[in-house]
Each structure stands twice: as C-alpha cells, then as structure tokens.
C-alpha cells in the first residue's frame, strides 16, 4: 500500500483547529497577525512560508517593519510597571491559568511543529510538554527562590527556530512570572504559527506578552538596543551573538546569550560499546539540529575499529523520512529518528560543508541513503539529508571548527590524552561535552580540562531546566546563567551579583 498523509495531521485540518481555538490570531480574510499594543493586529508585509516536510505553503508570515516594532516595544514597556506591582500570588494564578489552557492544546501544537519546523510528532509533543511542565515547576517553587528580588522591566527574546516551546515559550512565561513584561520575536525560519497559538492563550490569561514577526535586519536593533529594553535573552549563532554582546556592553543591559560551540565526545580506554550505541542513536534526535548536539567524536586510535563497528550498527538503523505519513488512516505516526532539516538552504549548506571536507582530504566512513518507502512518490525532498560521517578532517576544512547544525559527524583519532583534550577544545568553549572511559575517576579528572559547561561521564548531557543550571564556557555563552534559581536571578535584580559568563569589563553590578 502506498503511503498517505495521516488525516490526523493534515495541515488544513490543524489550521481549522487553531482558528477555532484562537480566532483572534487571524484577520477576517485568514491572514496571521502580530500581537502588539495588547491586541492582535498588523499583518505587515506578508512573506510566504513553506513547510520543510514537502515544500507546501503553510501561510504568510506577518513581517513587520522597524517602525511597527518600535510601537510594539514602547507599548510593551508601558505594561511593565503595572505588572511589576502585581502581587506574586496573582502572577502565579495567571501563569497557572495559562498552563491549564495550554495543556488541552499540546497535541495540536505538537502537530503544528511537525509542519513548521520538521519535527517528528514525538519531538514536537515533547517540546511543548517540557515547556508546560518546566514552567509549572517554577510556579510551584518560585516563592522560595525569588525572595525580595524585583523584576527588571521589559525582557526581549530572540531565539532560534529549533525549540520554540521548551526554550522560547518557557523563558517568556518564567520571565512574566517574575514580574517582567515580555516581548518576543518569532524565529524567521519557523515556529510563528504554534507560538501565535500559545501567546494568544497567554494574553487571554492577562499576561503582558507581545509577539512580533519581521526580518532580523529591521527588528533586531529595536529588540536589542532600544532604551525601553531592560534585558535580552538570545539563542542563536556566534556571529550575531558576538555583535549583540558588544552592543549590550555599551548599553549596560542584562543579557543571556546562548550561542553554538562544537560539542565533543571523547573516548579513551573504553569498552561499553552497547551503551555508546544507544547514545549515538539518541544523539541524532531532530537530525542534530540542537545547540547541545554532539557532532565531534575524539577517539583513541586503538579503539577506532570497535567505535566504527558500533557507529555503523547504530546509525544505519535510523529511519529518516516524512513524519506525517502512514499506511492506513488509522495508523499511528511513524517512529522516525528525524525528518527534514529546517529548509532546503540548510540542506544545501550541509552539502557544501561535506564537499569542502572531502576536497580538503577528509575520509568518508558513513553515507546514509534516504528510503523511498518513507516518502510520497513525488514529494519534495529538498530539505532531507541522511546521516553522514567523516574521519581525518583536516584543520583547513571549514567543518573542523564549525558546528554543522545537521546530520554530519566528524571523528578525530588521537594517540595521547593531551591530544584528546586539545581536540575536544577546538571551538574555544562549548555548551556540553562527554568523556567516556572504563576508568570513571580518570574520566572525571579529564572532564575538568574540557571547556564545556556540562560534561557527561559515559553519558550525554542536555540543556536541562528546572533545578539544573545551564550556561556555556568561552565563546559559546555570554551573560547570565539560567536554570532554577539562576533563571529567576537573571531577569530580576537584588543585592547579590548575577552569576554568568560575562566579560570582566561588562559584569553588571546588582542594584541595592
């Protein structure tokens, strides 16, 4: 039987559900709107938005210009003082109301994320579920962590497209819970549809949230440098992050800038290959389009045969395909490792990086193929790429120092521990790393030499939330650390200094 798109996830059906749940997001003729000045308005200059799943058109992004973004910022700032004066119990009540209204929409949001950013249903569901349960933890525990700290005012959020719920929405709701007004920019590459649904619910619950779409060149300066902005939460690339850090240092604003680094996995005197195989599979969630994806494996040369066998067995079993397809209308959605990357342009850039690596002398050791049975016969596959891996990557290769943000792994072989540590530290700081060894005491000692914020011993590490602090070392992070009590401190002020990875000259003192 040929594959069909499951009726349960057909986009037109999902869009009708969204219109029924949050009709205020749409203009009378069905265009998406922006949320500014307390209401849904302004579709700006509509820009066609297509799905990475099959290239189909999902709608038109409502792109605002700089003047409209300024209006949004100034209106959001005007809400800050009244909200800061709102009693914590009332803020908790409104955020709790928002969470309670979001829970019935988890299934819809998870399915919208499939079409918007190419997640499998399982990962889309997990994204929104983690956001809700993460914020719930803060609602339940905020009083013991917040103390007498006061909100900063207006917090601006610019985030990448890959985790619009568990990163962006989560941050926005916690920031509001702490007493801040909040403005967020929808990621240009996807997420604006599902975020619009979530922000509509938040606004109905009386939370001072604003959501705008627009080109980075038009909106970024307004959302970063404007005097009305008191704090910036940014998730994105190092180039933009460095420029933002320089700008904010001059403006003396609070900030949390999460940027990429090359996350590495070092392997030395190791024998638990079954456990590593499971981690390799898990590490391919969402096609490695994560800031905490492990894309570089530094392996003791004598262990390379066992590593290669383990890698082959693990990665060849991964299924990559269209996440919406089933054999029969009543079938469950498939359990794929991942679907498309975010768009055709990213897929082509991965091809460019891979070709450059081969041209400079790298050796391919794995090159997966897409299975026709996991696609519609004539569908657009331009955003799909199977896993690939390289060994002996030369230093002149662009990929040597770069996070590919997609399904390409590189393996580096070393003969001495000093080489292993050096090759794990090639990106001047990372968010996560791991060291695998049968000698866990040795691994723990070696982990202290690795320039990553979190280092797993014989296991992967992730961003985490709730009780666990998150940040980065070196060029992978600038500003306040987040997670647990530190997330609350990052968006409030009090007598203690804010902990983070600041340049010494720009460390911000706390107000008394």
Secondary structure, DSSP 8 states (H G I E B T S, - for coil): ---EE-GGG-HHHHHHHHHHH-GGGB-TTS-B-EEETTEEE---EEEEEE-TTT--EEEEEEEE-HHHHHHHHHHHHHHHHHHHTS-HHHHHHHHHHHHHHHHTTHHHHHHHHHHHH---HHHHHHHHHHHHHHHHHHHHHHHHHHTT-EE-SEEEEE--STTIIIIIIHHHHHHHHTT-EEEEE--TTS-HHHHHHHHHHHHHTT--EEEEEE-HHHHHHHHHH-TT--EEEEEE-HHHHHHHHHHHHHHT-EEEEEE---EEEEE-S---HHHHHHHHHHTTGGGG-STT-EEEEEEEGGGHHHHHHHHHHHHHT--BS-TTEESSTTS-----SB---S-HHHHHHHHHHHHHHHHTT-EEEEE----GGGS-TT---TT----EEEES--TTSGGGGS--SSSEEEEEEESSHHHHHHHHTTTS-EEEEEEE-S-HHHHHHHHTTS-EEEEEESS------TTS-B--SGGGEEEE-BSTHHHHHHTEE-SS---EE--GGG------
